[in-house]
Amino acid sequence: MKAAFCSASILVVLVTAPSPAAAAVDSFYRNRMEAGVQAFAAGDWPAAARQLRIACFGYLEEPVGLAAGLIRLAIAQAEMGDDEGVRTVFLRLIQLEERYSAYSEAKVPAQVRKRFERHSARRVPLATLRFAAGFQAIAEQAEMVEMARLPVERRRATLERRLAAEPDRAALLVEMARLELQLGRPRVAFEWLRRLPAEHQAAPPAICLLQQAAAESRDCALLEAGMPFCDGVPTTIVEFSLQCLADEGRWSEAADLLAGLPTGDQRSRRLTRLEKRIRRNQPAPGGDDEPANVATANDLQEQPPASEPPDAMVAERDELGDEPPAVDPEAFERLRRQLATAVTPDQLTELFTVVEDLADRQPAARRIQLLAAEIAYLRSDWPGSIFHFRRAGDLHVGEESLAFYFAVALYESGERAAAAEILRPVASRLERTSFVETYLDRILAPGI
């Protein structure tokens, strides 16, 4: 109610007052504005809203300063759940923009403006936004918000229809990629994002979705050199990116990414291990990416450990900075037996955690990669399965079942042509079941 009263007062002045000259603001109201900005920065939304409401009365003859205060007031109201207050303040900003271009000229940080746009897109009617001069970016966001609320098939049909008419519109391409990620098709999402102009690919939200698509597809080739992390990037994406760079010996890039991570955050065990590995191999200033103690492919071959007890699965040497030895044959067979008896999702997840850790430590150990790929397939983790199959390299005669798993994972991820290429040579040697027949028909359908 207070916000509405404040905004109504502003509207009266805007309708009746002439264009103001640069008027001095009384120190009382200027102090209230400063207090509101400080409370806003601290995330104290009630205090921010209270101070900014008072301040707005003193800025009626300084539209640009008033707009900056109203932008923050709207955000504070949104954070408190006052949607009606946001809409009321937004109408006042429309008036300020139409008469003085005050919204466009308001001096607020870019992140604050983006936050205001995001809140407004979710709370202000699209019909209002479409006809408000100067708010086209918010109208476009609101349009995508409404589209995201549609059922999946209707949403896809709407996007396809709109893209047929506007094939280069960035917001539609991003929304289509977001939909594909939601459906578990990261490589298809990546292709949509690659249709964006370069300037859009290098900025949020596209760069965040590109990172997500690369991580969910588990394909290191999709990560571009020098791609920075988005704000608030999930740990899984950080881990995947660093693992890719470490596997490829790109130590300088990995060290640069590490340097950009927030300090003081609690790190996962896997991220801590990657950090140690990267710092150990980081070249000296002015050097290249070939440190003297990098393990070669031969160092990572599956050889039984010389001094480990027979029941040791793998030695933990992270603290010493050494690569762990390979899994011995007996330990590997125990993992196979565990897989044979794993019947619940929790059991598969627990086993996959162990095997994936081994696979990341030993990227050249083929049978560990294949085991990780098989477990990921059984969990319907298609990107994880594809990642480990590709790490393992070509499949051999006698591995027809694995080829089938690989093809199914590719098909379910939207890579139909690649699935057919894997499945066609082994199709005649597969044991036929109704399940196998179903996927043979799907993957090898005419035209694939």
C-alpha positions in Angstrom: 0.0 0.0 0.0 2.8 2.4 0.8 4.5 1.7 -2.5 1.2 2.3 -4.3 0.8 5.6 -2.5 4.3 6.7 -3.3 3.9 5.7 -6.9 0.5 7.4 -7.2 2.1 10.6 -6.0 4.8 10.3 -8.5 2.3 9.8 -11.3 0.4 13.0 -10.4 3.6 15.0 -10.5 4.6 13.4 -13.8 1.3 14.3 -15.4 1.2 17.9 -14.2 4.8 19.0 -13.8 6.9 20.6 -16.5 10.2 19.0 -17.6 12.4 19.6 -14.5 15.7 21.3 -14.5 18.5 19.8 -12.6 17.0 20.3 -9.1 18.9 19.9 -5.9 17.5 17.1 -3.8 17.0 17.8 -0.1 19.7 16.1 2.0 17.1 14.3 4.0 15.8 12.4 0.9 19.3 12.0 -0.4 20.3 10.3 2.8 17.2 8.1 2.6 18.2 7.1 -0.9 21.8 6.2 0.2 20.4 4.2 3.1 18.1 2.4 0.8 21.0 1.6 -1.6 23.1 0.3 1.3 20.2 -1.9 2.6 19.7 -3.2 -0.9 23.3 -4.1 -1.3 23.1 -6.0 2.0 20.0 -7.9 0.9 17.9 -6.4 3.6 14.8 -6.1 1.4 12.3 -4.7 4.0 14.7 -1.9 5.1 15.6 -1.2 1.4 12.0 -0.9 0.4 11.2 1.3 3.4 14.0 3.8 2.8 13.5 3.9 -1.0 9.8 4.6 -0.6 10.6 7.7 1.6 13.4 8.8 -0.8 11.1 8.7 -3.9 9.2 11.8 -2.6 12.3 13.9 -2.6 13.3 12.9 -6.2 10.2 13.9 -8.0 12.0 16.7 -9.8 15.1 14.5 -10.6 13.7 11.8 -12.9 16.9 9.9 -13.5 17.7 9.6 -9.8 14.1 8.7 -9.2 14.2 5.9 -11.8 17.4 4.4 -10.2 15.6 4.3 -6.8 12.4 2.8 -8.3 14.4 0.1 -10.1 15.9 -1.0 -6.7 12.5 -0.6 -5.0 10.9 -3.0 -7.5 13.6 -5.6 -6.9 13.1 -5.3 -3.2 9.4 -5.8 -3.5 9.9 -8.8 -5.8 12.2 -10.4 -3.3 9.5 -9.9 -0.6 6.8 -11.4 -2.9 5.0 -8.2 -3.5 4.1 -8.7 -7.1 1.5 -6.0 -7.2 4.0 -3.5 -5.9 6.4 -4.5 -8.7 3.7 -3.9 -11.3 2.7 -0.5 -9.8 6.3 0.7 -9.7 6.8 -0.5 -13.3 4.0 1.7 -14.5 5.7 4.7 -12.9 8.9 3.8 -14.7 7.0 3.7 -18.0 5.9 7.3 -17.4 9.4 8.3 -16.5 10.8 6.7 -19.6 8.2 8.2 -22.0 8.7 11.8 -20.7 12.4 11.9 -19.8 14.1 8.6 -21.0 14.9 8.3 -17.3 14.9 4.5 -17.2 17.4 4.3 -20.0 19.6 6.9 -18.4 19.3 5.6 -14.8 22.8 5.0 -13.3 22.5 1.5 -11.8 25.0 -1.4 -12.1 24.4 -3.7 -15.1 23.7 -6.7 -12.7 21.0 -4.6 -10.9 19.4 -3.7 -14.2 19.4 -7.4 -15.3 17.9 -8.4 -12.0 15.1 -5.8 -12.4 14.5 -7.0 -16.0 14.3 -10.6 -14.8 11.8 -9.8 -12.0 9.7 -7.6 -14.3 9.5 -10.2 -17.0 7.9 -12.6 -14.6 5.5 -10.2 -13.0 4.4 -7.5 -15.5 1.8 -8.5 -18.1 3.2 -9.1 -21.5 0.6 -6.9 -23.1 1.9 -4.0 -21.0 5.5 -4.7 -21.9 5.0 -4.9 -25.6 3.7 -1.4 -25.9 6.1 0.2 -23.4 8.8 2.1 -25.3 12.3 1.4 -23.9 11.4 -1.9 -22.4 11.8 -4.3 -25.4 14.4 -6.4 -23.7 12.0 -7.1 -20.8 9.2 -7.8 -23.2 11.3 -10.4 -25.0 12.2 -12.1 -21.7 8.6 -12.1 -20.7 7.7 -13.7 -24.0 10.2 -16.5 -23.3 8.9 -16.9 -19.7 5.3 -17.4 -21.0 6.6 -19.9 -23.6 8.4 -21.9 -21.0 5.2 -22.4 -19.1 3.7 -24.3 -22.1 3.5 -28.1 -22.1 6.7 -29.5 -23.8 5.2 -30.5 -27.1 3.3 -27.3 -27.5 6.3 -25.4 -26.5 8.4 -27.1 -29.1 5.8 -26.6 -31.8 5.6 -22.9 -30.9 9.4 -22.5 -31.0 9.7 -24.3 -34.3 7.0 -22.1 -35.9 8.6 -18.9 -34.6 12.1 -20.0 -35.7 10.8 -20.7 -39.2 9.7 -17.1 -39.4 12.7 -15.6 -37.4 15.6 -18.1 -37.8 18.2 -15.8 -36.4 16.4 -14.5 -33.4 18.7 -15.1 -30.5 16.1 -15.4 -27.8 14.3 -18.2 -29.7 17.5 -20.1 -30.3 18.4 -19.9 -26.6 14.9 -21.1 -25.6 15.1 -24.0 -28.0 18.5 -25.0 -26.6 17.1 -24.7 -23.0 14.2 -27.1 -24.0 16.6 -29.7 -25.5 18.7 -29.6 -22.3 15.5 -30.1 -20.2 14.7 -33.1 -22.4 18.2 -34.6 -21.8 19.5 -33.9 -25.3 22.6 -31.7 -24.7 24.3 -32.3 -28.1 21.2 -31.1 -29.9 21.1 -28.1 -27.5 24.7 -27.4 -28.4 23.8 -27.3 -32.2 21.0 -24.8 -31.6 23.4 -22.5 -29.6 26.0 -22.7 -32.3 23.6 -21.0 -34.6 23.8 -17.9 -32.5 25.9 -14.9 -33.6 29.3 -14.9 -32.0 28.5 -11.9 -29.7 25.6 -13.8 -28.2 27.6 -17.1 -27.8 30.1 -15.2 -25.7 27.6 -13.7 -23.2 25.0 -15.1 -20.8 22.7 -16.9 -21.0 24.2 -18.6 -24.0 27.6 -19.2 -22.6 26.1 -20.8 -19.5 24.0 -23.1 -21.6 27.0 -24.0 -23.8 28.9 -25.0 -20.6 25.9 -27.1 -19.4 25.6 -28.8 -22.8 29.3 -29.7 -22.9 29.2 -31.1 -19.4 26.0 -33.0 -19.8 27.2 -34.5 -23.1 30.5 -35.3 -21.4 32.3 -34.3 -24.6 35.5 -32.3 -24.1 35.5 -31.3 -27.7 32.6 -29.0 -27.1 34.6 -26.9 -24.6 36.3 -24.0 -26.3 39.7 -22.7 -25.1 39.4 -19.7 -22.8 35.6 -20.2 -22.1 35.1 -18.5 -18.7 32.8 -20.0 -16.1 29.4 -18.4 -15.6 28.5 -16.8 -12.3 27.1 -19.5 -10.0 28.2 -22.3 -12.3 27.4 -25.8 -10.8 30.3 -27.8 -9.4 29.7 -30.6 -11.9 30.5 -28.3 -14.8 33.6 -27.0 -13.1 34.8 -30.6 -12.4 34.1 -31.6 -16.0 35.9 -28.7 -17.5 39.0 -29.1 -15.4 39.0 -32.9 -16.0 39.0 -32.3 -19.8 41.8 -29.8 -19.6 43.8 -32.1 -17.3 43.3 -35.1 -19.6 44.5 -33.1 -22.6 47.5 -31.7 -20.7 46.2 -28.1 -21.1 47.7 -27.2 -17.7 47.9 -23.4 -18.2 44.2 -23.1 -19.1 43.2 -25.3 -16.2 45.3 -23.2 -13.8 43.6 -20.0 -15.2 40.1 -21.5 -14.6 41.1 -22.5 -11.1 42.3 -19.0 -10.4 38.9 -17.7 -11.3 37.0 -19.9 -8.8 35.7 -18.3 -5.6 38.1 -18.8 -2.7 36.8 -20.2 0.6 34.1 -22.4 -1.0 33.9 -26.0 0.2 35.3 -28.1 -2.6 34.2 -31.6 -3.5 36.6 -34.5 -3.2 36.9 -34.8 -6.9 37.5 -31.1 -7.4 40.1 -31.1 -4.6 41.9 -33.9 -6.4 41.8 -32.2 -9.7 43.1 -29.0 -8.1 46.1 -30.8 -6.7 46.8 -32.5 -10.0 46.7 -29.2 -11.9 48.8 -27.3 -9.5 51.4 -30.1 -9.6 51.6 -30.0 -13.4 51.2 -26.2 -13.8 54.1 -24.9 -15.9 56.5 -22.4 -14.4 55.9 -18.8 -15.6 57.1 -18.4 -19.2 57.2 -22.2 -19.7 55.0 -24.4 -21.9 52.4 -27.0 -21.1 54.9 -29.9 -20.9 55.9 -30.2 -17.2 58.6 -32.8 -16.5 56.4 -35.0 -14.2 53.4 -35.4 -16.4 52.4 -39.1 -16.6 52.6 -40.6 -20.1 50.1 -43.0 -21.6 52.4 -45.9 -20.7 52.4 -44.8 -17.1 48.6 -45.2 -17.0 48.4 -48.7 -18.5 46.8 -51.4 -16.4 49.6 -53.0 -14.5 49.2 -54.7 -11.2 50.6 -52.6 -8.3 53.9 -53.8 -7.0 53.5 -53.3 -3.3 49.7 -53.1 -2.6 48.0 -55.8 -0.6 45.9 -58.2 -2.7 42.6 -56.7 -1.5 43.5 -53.1 -2.3 41.3 -51.7 -5.0 43.4 -48.6 -5.6 46.0 -46.8 -3.6 45.2 -43.3 -2.4 48.2 -41.1 -3.1 46.6 -37.7 -3.6 48.4 -36.2 -0.6 51.7 -37.2 -2.1 50.8 -35.9 -5.5 51.3 -39.2 -7.3 49.0 -40.8 -9.9 47.3 -43.9 -8.4 48.2 -47.3 -9.7 45.8 -49.2 -11.9 43.1 -51.4 -10.5 44.4 -55.0 -10.2 42.6 -57.8 -12.0 41.0 -59.2 -8.8 39.6 -55.8 -7.8 38.3 -55.3 -11.3 36.5 -58.6 -11.2 35.0 -57.6 -7.8 33.6 -54.5 -9.5 32.1 -56.7 -12.3 30.5 -59.0 -9.7 29.0 -55.9 -7.9 27.5 -54.8 -11.2 26.0 -58.2 -11.7 24.2 -58.0 -8.3 23.3 -54.2 -8.5 19.5 -54.1 -9.0 18.4 -50.8 -7.5 19.1 -47.2 -8.7 20.9 -46.5 -5.5 23.2 -49.5 -5.9 24.0 -48.5 -9.4 24.7 -44.9 -8.4 27.0 -46.0 -5.6 28.9 -48.3 -7.9 29.1 -45.7 -10.6 30.6 -43.2 -8.2 33.5 -45.6 -7.5 34.1 -46.6 -11.1 33.8 -43.1 -12.5 36.4 -41.9 -10.0 38.8 -44.7 -11.2 38.0 -43.8 -14.8 38.8 -40.2 -14.3 42.1 -41.1 -12.6 43.1 -43.5 -15.4 41.7 -42.1 -18.7 43.9 -44.6 -20.7 42.6 -47.7 -18.9 40.2 -49.0 -21.5 38.3 -51.7 -19.5 37.6 -49.2 -16.7 36.2 -46.8 -19.2 34.0 -49.5 -20.7 32.8 -50.5 -17.2 31.9 -46.9 -16.4 30.1 -46.6 -19.8 28.1 -49.8 -19.1 27.0 -48.7 -15.7 26.1 -45.2 -17.0 23.9 -46.9 -19.6 22.1 -49.0 -17.0 21.4 -45.8 -15.1 20.0 -44.2 -18.3 22.9 -41.6 -18.0 23.2 -41.3 -21.8 25.8 -38.5 -21.8 27.9 -40.3 -19.2 27.8 -43.5 -21.1 28.8 -41.8 -24.4 31.6 -40.0 -22.7 33.2 -43.2 -21.4 32.6 -45.2 -24.5 34.4 -42.5 -26.5 37.2 -42.4 -24.0 37.6 -46.2 -24.4 38.1 -46.0 -28.2 37.0 -48.4 -30.8 35.0 -51.4 -29.8 36.2 -54.9 -30.8 34.7 -58.2 -32.0 33.0 -59.8 -29.0 31.9 -56.5 -27.6 28.6 -56.4 -29.5 26.5 -55.9 -26.4 28.6 -52.8 -25.5 28.1 -51.5 -29.1 24.4 -51.9 -28.6 24.6 -49.9 -25.3 26.6 -47.2 -27.0 24.2 -47.0 -29.9 21.2 -46.7 -27.6 22.9 -43.9 -25.6 23.7 -42.0 -28.8 20.1 -42.5 -30.1 18.5 -41.3 -26.9 20.8 -38.2 -26.9 19.7 -37.2 -30.4 22.7 -38.5 -32.3 20.8 -40.8 -34.6 23.3 -41.0 -37.4 26.1 -41.8 -35.0 24.0 -44.5 -33.4 23.3 -46.1 -36.7 26.9 -46.1 -37.6 27.8 -47.9 -34.4 24.9 -50.4 -34.5 24.8 -51.4 -38.2 28.0 -53.5 -38.3 27.0 -55.6 -35.2 23.3 -55.9 -35.7 23.4 -59.4 -37.2 25.5 -60.7 -34.3 23.2 -59.4 -31.5 21.1 -61.7 -29.4 17.5 -60.8 -30.4 15.0 -59.8 -27.7 11.9 -57.6 -28.1 13.9 -54.8 -26.4 16.8 -55.2 -28.9 14.4 -55.5 -31.8 12.7 -52.3 -30.8 15.9 -50.3 -30.9 17.1 -51.9 -34.1 13.9 -50.8 -35.8 14.3 -47.3 -34.3 18.0 -46.7 -35.0 18.3 -48.5 -38.4 15.0 -47.2 -39.8 15.2 -46.2 -43.5 16.7 -42.9 -44.0 19.1 -43.1 -41.0 
